[in-house]
Amino acid sequence: MKIYTKTGDGGKTSLVGGARVAKTHVRLEAYGTLDELNAHLGMLATLWTDESDVVDVHWMQRLLFVAGTLLATEEDSPCWSQLQRVTDADVARIECLIDSVQETLPPMRAFILPGGTSASAQAHICRTVCRRAERRVLAMSEAGIRVEGQVIALLNRLSDYLFVLARKINHLANCDEIFYNNACD
């Protein structure tokens, strides 16, 4: 099977189930940004080698595929009811990860600027792409396209997890965080 089909040369692509939409459609912006986040998470997993964290990142990558498939499928598609879902348990698992990481970190004294180690900086890149993905998914919902609440919750928690992971990476590397000090304080 060839990787190229030439069917997208006219600016349209197929959703799961076969419907054709413009490549600029709000739905594609949403799941395309999830794909971008997934690629950045893959890079993070190569930079940060803590085995437990990498296992968690790979689990999150798989979960993003689940979310992306939901976003790429119209609700009236015959396969909609058969798709795997993001669950409340998935969101709760991320919350537990956030809590366990946060327990190991010193309290925040100010806003933190992205940076430090390469892995921490990459975690911050993942966090910001995750926030953009969340905005794109919300735009999809605002356009009247059904989005399951767990997908939105997943992205919201995932960005929080990536923030605390970035802090953890710097903390374990004995790399000082870079604080933003507001002149108005």
Protein Blocks (a to p, Z undefined) as FASTA:
>chain_A
ZZbeolmmnopacdehiiacdfkbmklmmmmmmmmmmmmmmmmmmmpmcfklmmmmmmmm
mmmmmmmmmmmpcfklmklmmpccddfklmmmmmmmmmmmmmmpccdfbdcdeehjfklm
mmmmmmmmmmmmmmmmmmmmmnopacdfklmmmmmmmmmmmmmmmmmmmmmnopacdddd
dfkZZ
